[in-house]
């Protein structure tokens, strides 16, 4: 029963996610559980579970006296978040590679293998989101820049819904896997210049693809 329930919930997650990302459900629009359940021909239970999962993805907000609503997706926010990420993460990566050990790189490799496995599993977005952050943080761990790392973690938390959208909606999982492997390989080789260049491209290209998607969505709504 649990497998069937999970599959049904995941189908509801995907249906509501598509409506939000496509603009069929507008930012700020209430998400009525009864109406969604009737539309999707399911009970309210998988709808409720789906809305909680989508809240974790940043696509749904729960507000007092208002219930669940669709979150705002902002091109301007994407631009600022990903530019700041590129600036800080590349700086910390360069510093980290001066001191990083083989053991730390082996740990990064292990995390990346877990991430690659999670990316292929249905309904594992929370898991691979956490592993993605762990992988990046592991590469930065030898920099000894705790305050900068705290800022990076905040930026990544704010960017998480866009990163999920990039991988799930835009179908960039394969590209992300290749880029992560290339970054790790350059780190293993202690090629700082190449590693920083790859990391910068990895972050900024993702941001540009997300911005383009959001702009296309805005144009289609006009």
C-alpha positions in Angstrom: 0.0 0.0 0.0 2.8 2.4 0.9 4.3 2.0 -2.6 1.0 2.7 -4.3 0.4 5.8 -2.1 3.9 7.1 -2.7 3.5 6.8 -6.5 0.1 8.5 -6.4 1.5 11.3 -4.3 4.4 11.7 -6.7 2.1 11.9 -9.6 0.1 14.7 -7.9 3.4 16.5 -7.0 4.4 16.4 -10.7 1.0 17.6 -11.9 0.9 20.6 -9.5 4.6 21.4 -10.1 3.9 21.5 -13.8 0.9 23.8 -13.3 3.0 26.2 -11.2 6.1 26.2 -13.5 4.1 26.5 -16.7 2.1 29.5 -15.3 -1.2 27.7 -15.3 -1.3 28.4 -11.6 -0.2 32.0 -11.0 2.0 33.3 -8.2 0.0 34.0 -5.1 -3.0 31.9 -6.4 -4.6 29.8 -3.6 -4.1 26.0 -3.9 -7.4 24.6 -2.7 -7.0 20.9 -1.7 -10.6 19.9 -2.4 -10.5 21.5 -5.9 -7.1 19.9 -6.8 -8.2 16.5 -5.5 -11.3 16.7 -7.7 -9.4 17.9 -10.7 -6.7 15.2 -10.3 -9.3 12.5 -9.3 -7.6 11.6 -6.1 -8.4 12.0 -2.4 -7.2 15.0 -0.4 -4.4 13.0 1.3 -2.0 12.8 -1.6 -2.8 16.5 -2.5 -1.9 17.5 1.1 1.3 15.5 1.0 2.2 16.9 -2.5 1.8 20.5 -1.3 4.1 19.8 1.7 6.7 18.4 -0.7 6.3 21.4 -3.1 6.8 23.7 -0.1 10.2 22.0 0.4 10.9 22.8 -3.2 10.0 26.5 -2.7 7.1 26.4 -5.2 4.4 26.5 -2.5 4.0 28.7 0.5 1.7 28.1 3.5 0.4 31.4 5.0 -1.7 31.9 8.1 -5.4 32.3 7.3 -4.7 31.8 3.6 -3.5 28.2 3.3 -1.3 27.1 0.5 -0.4 29.5 -2.4 1.9 29.3 -5.4 5.3 31.0 -4.7 6.7 33.8 -6.8 9.5 32.9 -9.2 11.7 35.9 -10.0 14.1 36.4 -12.9 15.8 39.2 -10.9 16.3 36.9 -7.9 17.8 34.2 -10.1 20.3 36.6 -11.6 21.5 38.0 -8.2 21.6 34.6 -6.5 23.6 32.8 -9.2 26.0 35.7 -9.7 26.7 35.8 -6.0 27.1 32.1 -5.8 29.6 32.1 -8.7 31.6 34.9 -7.1 31.8 33.4 -3.6 32.0 29.7 -4.5 34.8 30.2 -7.0 36.8 32.3 -4.5 36.4 29.7 -1.7 37.1 26.8 -4.1 40.4 28.3 -5.2 41.4 28.8 -1.5 40.3 25.3 -0.6 42.3 23.6 -3.3 45.5 25.0 -1.8 45.0 22.8 1.3 42.5 20.1 0.4 43.6 16.5 1.2 43.2 13.3 -0.8 40.9 12.1 2.0 38.6 15.1 1.5 38.6 14.5 -2.3 37.7 10.9 -1.8 34.8 11.9 0.4 33.7 14.3 -2.3 33.8 11.4 -4.8 31.7 9.2 -2.5 29.1 12.0 -2.1 29.0 12.5 -5.9 28.4 8.8 -6.4 25.5 9.0 -4.0 24.2 12.1 -5.7 24.4 10.4 -9.2 22.4 7.4 -7.8 19.8 9.7 -6.2 19.3 11.7 -9.4 18.1 8.5 -11.1 15.5 7.7 -8.4 11.8 8.9 -8.5 10.8 11.3 -5.8 14.3 11.8 -4.4 14.6 15.5 -5.0 15.1 16.2 -1.3 17.9 13.7 -1.1 19.8 14.9 -4.1 19.3 18.5 -3.1 21.1 17.7 0.2 23.8 15.7 -1.5 24.4 18.4 -4.1 25.0 20.9 -1.2 27.2 18.4 0.5 29.3 17.8 -2.6 29.9 21.5 -3.1 30.7 22.1 0.6 33.1 19.2 0.6 35.1 20.8 -2.2 35.2 24.1 -0.2 35.9 22.5 3.2 39.7 23.1 3.3 39.3 26.9 2.7 38.9 27.7 6.4 36.4 30.5 5.5 33.5 29.7 7.9 31.7 33.1 7.5 31.9 33.0 3.8 30.7 29.4 3.9 27.7 30.4 6.0 26.8 33.0 3.3 27.2 30.4 0.6 24.9 28.0 2.4 22.2 30.8 2.7 22.5 31.6 -1.0 22.2 27.9 -1.9 19.2 27.5 0.3 17.5 30.4 -1.4 18.5 29.1 -4.8 17.4 25.5 -4.1 14.0 25.7 -5.7 15.6 27.1 -8.9 18.2 24.4 -8.8 15.5 21.7 -8.5 13.6 23.4 -11.3 16.7 23.4 -13.5 17.2 19.6 -13.0 13.6 18.4 -12.9 11.8 20.7 -15.3 14.5 21.7 -17.7 15.9 18.1 -17.8 19.5 19.1 -17.0 20.4 16.1 -14.8 22.8 14.6 -17.3 24.5 17.9 -17.9 24.9 18.5 -14.1 26.4 15.0 -13.7 29.0 15.6 -16.4 29.9 19.0 -15.0 30.3 17.7 -11.4 32.6 14.9 -12.6 34.7 17.4 -14.6 35.0 19.8 -11.6 36.0 16.9 -9.3 38.6 15.6 -11.7 40.2 19.1 -12.0 40.2 19.3 -8.2 41.9 15.9 -8.0 44.5 17.1 -10.4 44.9 20.3 -8.3 44.3 22.4 -11.4 42.9 25.4 -9.6 42.5 27.6 -12.7 40.5 24.9 -14.5 38.4 23.9 -11.5 37.4 27.6 -10.9 36.6 28.0 -14.6 34.4 24.9 -14.6 32.7 25.8 -11.4 31.9 29.3 -12.6 30.4 28.0 -15.8 28.5 25.3 -13.9 26.8 28.0 -11.8 26.3 30.8 -14.3 25.1 28.5 -17.1 22.4 27.1 -14.8 21.3 30.6 -13.9 21.1 31.7 -17.5 19.0 28.6 -18.5 16.6 29.2 -15.6 16.3 32.9 -16.4 15.6 32.0 -20.1 12.9 29.5 -19.0 11.2 32.0 -16.7 11.3 34.8 -19.3 9.7 32.4 -21.9 7.0 31.6 -19.3 6.3 35.3 -18.7 6.1 36.0 -22.4 3.7 33.1 -22.9 1.4 34.6 -20.2 1.2 38.0 -21.9 
